[in-house]
Every structure is written in structure tokens, then in C-alpha cells.
Amino acid sequence: MAKARAVIILAAGHGTRMKSALPKPLHAVGGRPMLDWSLALAGECGADRQVVIWGAHGPEVKTRAEAAGAATALQDPPMGTGHAVLCGKDSLAGFDGDVAVLFADTPLIRTETLQAVFAALDSGADIAVLGFEPEDPTGYGRLIENASGALTAIVEEKEASAEQRGVRLCNSGVMAAPAPLLFDLLSKVTNDNAKGEYYLTDIVALGVAAGHTARAVRADADEVLGVNSRANLAEAEAAFQARARAAAMEAGVTLIAPETVFFSHDTQIANDVIVEPNVVFGPGVRIETGALIHAFSHLEGASIGENASVGPYARLRPGAVLETGAKIGNFVEVKNAVLHAGAKANHLSYIGDADIGAKANIGAGTITCNYDGFFKHRTIVGDGAFIGSNTSLVAPVNIGRGAFTGSGSVITSDVPDDTLALSRAKQENKPGWAARFRQTMQARKDKTKA
């Protein structure tokens, strides 16, 4: 029977280098707060117990963690990583399964990587430590292994010998152990160091000295990139985007200029979708096979059906749904609206809080006037309806199946099926008026120059 799993997420750091009023763990990578990445990782690895360690300076971290169903524990004052983990002990009272320690500012660890850390414990190790090999190991603690591959110590660079500094396997900070052993070893950690802090890494030497076995698990360097500054945040974003682009293309998506397309953590794109350059996917986008996303479009909270087309220069906001073969053209904005199969809004329109029937045509410059200053109202356009250019549809309003509206109309009442609705002033021509106007105005202008 598999052992129970828990995760303690360290999120109490001040993050002073971020220079932000927002706590560091709540800064986003791929449209998702870094804390949420760690919480999701814990859940994906079967950790039913999750404890977030927060600091007194960041109550928003506590609020978000608890909203996600995690337990929380305060570290105040902060006295090192070992002390932070001990702060979570009470939240895991009676738990005797395996515990992994994660960092809320390290958002890109893959599920399979943390699974490998837990698997090391299942395979007999008492302590598992996640290591990586950076291009430049300068400044990192080294993971020292013996000839049989067992981890014997974590040595900080300033205390390492010349031989140890030649080791390329570095400490990520992430480690795991059975809960009773973890808290027992932490109780023996001292703060006899330059900073006067209690270090989580000390449990490896203490454990090995007591006869316990430790093992290093390898990760790619980009997975354990820690975010301590805005520059680091940009690096993490770049690493995520590179991963997401590669995954999309591997799944059969065409990215014409991959480096110009930006994904969110939850973007879902089926095979045979084509994405042109300079497209941004905000959170909550799902795109079905055969769709075409033209250049310079921004999509968020939108669902795009098979063989639908978006853009160029289109904006799809939350609640936008395009069914099979629907088309949104250039400079069209859609919000909380459904375009049924084959419906089109090709040019310069705003479609908000609306239901556009199958094969309806929305002319250029059409606006759904959905807001009265207090409430939002819905516009219904029937199947096959034709909305003339520069029409204002003042919601709530219902345009019937097959109905037409004349260009330039302001529609304030329902239009029955197969009816033409006209709502504009009768045109009146005044011969000679323009010439007389120019003559009068030119004389006035000449007079001011005299």
C-alpha cells in the first residue's frame, strides 16, 4: 500500500528584491501565481495534506492558500528554512507519511520530477534531495555523493574544498523524508552559523551520521529556477513559455513564429490549429482542431470551436464562445457572447453579452449596447440574420431569424423573423448649401486676417 503524502510549501520570505507591495509568492508565471503552481504540483503528486508557511508581512498568502484548501502556519519571526518547516509540524500532527518541502518561488518543477523524489523514498532512501546541474554552479551548495551514489552531505560553496567545488550537482532546496524522521532531525538542527538561522539542509548530515540513507534525484535546471527578483520572474516566464511552445508543437499545433506566441498555464490547443505571430493567450482558453488564430490577437477565457477563425487584431474576453466555423475578424471584441456555427463578425465590432445565431452576419461597426450604467443586458440575434453596418443594438433586444437591420440603425425594439428594421432619419439633400457654407466661412476667415 502506498504511503500517504504531504507537502510543506515555504512562502514566508520577504522578497525584498521584488520591490513590490504584492507578496512574492503571488507574482504570476504563465498567468498563475507561483504559490498556485506549488499547490497544483502537490495535488498532482497525490499529496492530500498541504501546509503553506506564510510570513506576517504577507497575509494575502495565507488567504489564498486557505481558499485553495491548504492548511497554513505562520513563521514569525523568520529564522531559516529549517525553522520554517518546523512551523508546519502542528498542522501535520499524527501524520506518518512522506513529506516533501517545496518553495513557493520555484514554480516550474514538473509533476514527474516530484514523483521521482517521492519514489526515491519508496525505493528505500530515508531522505531524498532534488539536485540539478546549472551551467555555472557558482554560489550553489553542492550535493556530495559517494562511489555507490548515496548522498553523504550538502556542502555550501564557501565551505567546500577545491574538489567539492568541482562537483556540478547542486542543491535545489527541495527535499523529502518521512514525517517522523523529518521533524526528529529538524529538532536537532542548531543555528550555530553566521546568520544564526536553522537550515533545512542540515538534516542530510545529521541523518547520514545517524545511519540513515540519503539520495539525490536529478532535475533539469530550468525546473528549479528560483524567483527572487523581477529579472528572475522574467527568466521563469521565458522558461515556461519555451516549455509550453515545445509542448504545443509536439501535440500538432503550428506556431509560425513560436517565440512571439505567449501561453497561459491552462491553455488547451488541439492538433491542426494554426497560430500566427504575436498572439497572446490569457488564462482559460480552449481551442479545437482546425481553428486559425491570426496575428496580433488576444484571447482570454474563450472557447474556440473546430475550424473557427479569429483575427487578426481580435480580442476575445472571458465568456467568448465560437462554435464550429464561426469567424471573428480584425478589430472585433467579443465578451460573454456565443457565436453559433458559421456566424461571422468580420470587422470593427463589439459583441458583448450576446447570442449570435448560426450563419448570422454582423456588419462592420456593429455595437451591442449592453450596459445601461447599472446593469448588463443581453442581445439575441437569430439564425441567418443580417445586421447592417454601423448598427447599434440596444439591449435587451431580440433580432429574429432571417431578419435584416438597415445600415446605421439604432435598434431599440425586438425585430420579428424575416423583417427589415430601419431606424434612421430620412435623408434630405439641400442643393448649393455646401458652396454657400464655404463662401461664408472663407469670408469670415479672411476678415480675421485683415
N, C-alpha and C positions, 0 to 999 in steps of 0.2 A: 504493500500500500504506500502510495506517495506521501511524503511528509508535507505538512501544511507549510505555507509560505507567507511571509510578511515582508514589508518594505518600510524602511525609515528614510524619509526624504529630508535632507538638510536644506533649510530655506531661511535661515536666520541671519545670514550675512548682511552687513550694511550696504554693500555695493556702492561705496562712495565714489568709485571711479566712473560709475554710470552718470553721475551728476544729474540725478533725476528724483522728482518727488514720488515717482512710481517705484515701489519695491522691485528690486532686480528680478526676482522670480516671475514677476508678472509681465515683463517685457516679452514680446512675441517673436517667435521664429516660425515662418510658414503660416502666419495668421493665427497662431496658437500660443498662449502664454507658456513660458518654459516650464512652470510648475505643472501645467496640464500635460505636457509631454511626459514628465516623470510619473504622474498619476496613471496615465494611459499605459505606459510601459509596465507598471506594476500590475495592473489589471490583466494585461495581455499575457503576463507570465504566471497568472494564477495566484497572485498574492491577494488573498481575501482581507488581510489586515494591512492597512496603510496608515502610517503616522507621519505627519508633517511637523517638523520642528520650525517654529517661527520666532522672530525677534520682536521685542516691544516696539520697535520703530516701524513695524510693518503689519498692523492689524488686518490690512486687506488680504494678506497671505492667509491668515487664519480663516477669514470669512470665506475665501474662495475654496480653500481645502475642505472645509466642513460642508460647503454646498455640494462638493463632489463626493461626499460620503466618507471622507477620511477623518481619522482622529487627529487631534492637534496637541502639541505640547510646547510650552513657552521655554525658551532659553534666555534667561536674563539674570545676570549679565552673561555675555558670550565668553566662554573660556576654552575654546578649541573644539575640534571635531569630535574628539572622544567624549568630552563633556556634553556636546550636543546630542550624541546618540544616547547617552545615559539619561538625558531628559525624557526620552521616549520610553523608558523602561516601564513606568507605571501603566502606560497605555497598552503594553503587551503583557501585563500581569497574567500569569498562568499559561502563557503561550510557550510551547516547547518545540515548535517547528523551526525552519530555517529563516533567517532574517538577512536581507540584502540592504546595504546602505547606499543610497543614491544621493546625488546633488542636484538641486533644482536649477542650477545654472549650467547643467550639462545635458542639453535636451535631445541629442541625436543618437543615443545608444539604441541599437536595433534590438528588437524582441529576441531574436535568436542569440544575440550576444549575452543578454542577461540570462536567458535559458541555459546557456553554456556555463555561466557562473554557478547557477543552482545545480546543474548536472555534475559539476566537479565535486560538490558536497555529496550528491547521491552516489558518486563513484568512490567515496572513501576519504576525501580530504576533509579536514576539520575546519579549515579556513580557506576561502578562495578569494583571490585578489585579481581584479581586472587590470591588465597591463597593455601597453601599446608601444610602438616604436616610431617616434617622431623623426622627421628629417634632421632636426637639431635637438638632441636631448639635454642641452644645457639648461640648468635650473630645475630639472625634474629629479625626484627621488628615483633611485634605481631598484629594480627587483632582482635580488641575487638568488640564483638557483644553483643547486649542487649538480654533480655529474649525473645523477639519476633524474633530474628535472624537478626535484622538490624545491619549493620556495623556502629559503632559510632566513631572509631578512629583507627589510626595506631600508635602504641607506640614503639619507639625504645627501645631495651633491657636496655640500660644504664639509661633510664628514666622511666622504668617500675617499678611498685610496685611488691612486692613479689607475690601477687595474679595474677597480669598480666603476670609475668614471668612464671606462671604455665600454661598459655594458650599455646596450641600446634599449633594452626592455625597461620601460619607465612605469611609474605608478600613476594610475588614473584617479585614485582615491576611492573607487568603488570596490567594495568587498562584501563577503557574506560568510556567515557562520551560524551554527545552531544557536538559538536564542540563549539558552542557559550558559553556553560557553562564551558567547559574545559578551554578555553582561558580567560574567565572572571575571574575564580578562580585563574588561574596562574598569572594574573596581580596583584593579591592581596597577593601573596606569598612573604615573605621577606627573607633576608639572615641573619637574626639575630640568628646565631648559631655558633658553634665552628669553623666550616670550612668556614663560610662566603659564603655558597652556597645556591642556590634556589632549594628546594626539591619538586619533583612532589608529594610525599606522603602527603604534607601539604594540598593538595586540599580536602582531605577527611574531616579533622576537619573544614576547612573553609566552605565546603559545608554543613556539618551537622549543623553547627552553624547558617547558613543562611536558614535552613529549608528544605534542600534537602535530599533525601534519598540515602543511600549507601548500597551496598550489596556485600558480599563475595561469590565468586564462587570457588569451590574446584577443585584442580588438583592433580594428582599423583606427588610425589616428584621428580621422575626421569624426568618428563616433564620440570621442571623449573630449572634444574641443570644449573647453570651459569658457563661459562668458563673464568677463569682469569689466568690460568697457564697451563703449559704442562700437569701437573698431572690432572687438571680438564678436559683438552681436552681428555685425555685417558679415564677418567670416562664417559664423554659424549659418546665417541665412544663405550665403553663397554655397556652402556645403550641402544644405538641404535642397536648394534648387537644383544643383548638379545631380543629386541623387534622384530627385523627382523627375527631371527631364530624362535621365537614362532609363528609369523605370517605365515612363510613358512610351518611349520609342521601342523598348523591348517588348511592350504589350501591343505594338502595332499601330501606334499613333505617329502621324507625320508631323514633325516640327520643322518648318522650313528654315528657321533661324533659332535653334534651341536656346542660345544664350540670351535671347530677347523675350522669352516667354517665362512668366512667373506663376508658380503654382501655390496653392494652399495645402495644408496638411491633409485635407479631406477631399481634394479634387478627384473626381472619378471620370475617366475618359475611356470610352470603349475603342476597340480597334477600328481602323479605317476612318478615323476622324483626322481632318487636316486642320492644323493650327498655323496661321500665317504669323509673320513677325509682329512683335510689340503687342502681345496680348497678355492681360493680367487676369488671373483667376483668384477672386477673393474666396472666403470660406463658403462651403455649401453648394458647390457646382457639380452637376452631373450631366454628362454628355453621352448620347447614344451613338451607335455606329453610323458612319456615313455623313455625319454633320460636318459643316465647314465653318470655321471661325476665322473671319477675315481680320486683317491687320488693324491694330490700334483700337481694339475693343476691350471693354472692362466688364467682367461678369462676376456677380456675387449672389449667392442664394438662389441660383437659377437652375432650371431643368430643361435640357435641350434634347428634343426627340430625334429619331432617325432621319437622316437626310435633310435636316433643317439647316438654315444658313443665318449667320449673324455677322453684321458689319459690312464694310469697315466702319470704324469710328462709331460703334454702337455701345450703349451702356445698358446692361441688364442688372436690375437691382433685385433685392430679395422678393421672392414670390413670383418671379417671372417664369412662365412655363411656355415652351414652344413645342407643340406636338409635331408629328411626322410631316416633314416637308414645309413647315412654316418658315417664313422669311422675315428677318428684321434687317433693314438696310442701313445706309450711312446716316449718322447723326439722328438716330432714333433711340429714345429712352423708354424702357419698359419697367414698370414696378407693380408687383402684386396683380399681375394680369395673365390671363391664359389666351394664347393664340392657338386655336384648334387647327387640325390638319389642313395644310395648304393655305392658311391665312397669310396675308402679306401687309407689311408696313414698311415700304421701301425707302422713304425719305423724310427726314426733318420733322419727326412727330414725337409727341409724348403720349404714351399709353399707360395710364395709371388706374389701378382699381377697376379693371375691365375684364370682360369676357368677349373675345372676338371669335365669331363663328367660323366654321370650316369654309375655306376658299373666299372669305371676305377680303375686300381690298380697302386698305386705309390710305387715302390720298396724302400727298405731301403737305406738311404743315398742319396736320390734324392734331387737335389737343383734346384730351378728355379732361374736362374741368371738374376734378374730383373733390375739391376741398372748398368748403364754404366759410372757412375761417374758424370753424369749431369742430366739424365732423367730416369724415371722408365718405363719399358716396360712390356707387358703382354704376358703370356704363355697360350695357349689354348690346352687342352688335350681332345680329342673326347671321346664319349661314348664307354665304353668297351675297351679302350686302356690299354696296359700293359707296364709300364715304368720299365725297368730293374733296379736292384740295382745299386747304385752309378752312376746314370745318371745325367749329368749336362745339363739342358735345357736352352740354351742361348736365352733369349727373345730379340726381339719379335719372337716367333716361334709357329707354329701350328702343333700339332700331330693329325693325322686323326683318324676317328672312327675305332676301332679294330686294330690299328697299334701297333707294338712292337718296343721297343728300346733294344738293347743288353746291358747287364751289363757293366758298366764302360765307356759308350759312352758319348761323348760331342756333343750334337745335336745343330747345328747352323742354320740348314735349315728346312723348312717345311717337314713333313713326310706325304705322301698320305695315304688314308684309306687302312687298311689291309696290310700295308707294314711293313717289318722288316728293321729298320735303325741301322747300325753298324758304329761306328766312334771311332776306337781304333787301335793302331799299331798291326801288325801281330806278334804273339808270336814267339820268337826264343830261342831255347834251346842250350846251349854250354856245352857239356859234360866235366866234370873234372874241370871246371872253379872254382867252389866253393872251392874244395880241394886245388888247386894251390893258390888261394887267401889267404886262412887261413894259409898255409905254409909260404908264403911270409910275411904276416903281423906278424906272430908269430916270425919269424926270426928278423924282424925289432924291435919288442918289446924287444926281448932278448938282442939285441945289445945295446939298451939304458940302460939296467941294468948292463952291463958289466963294 
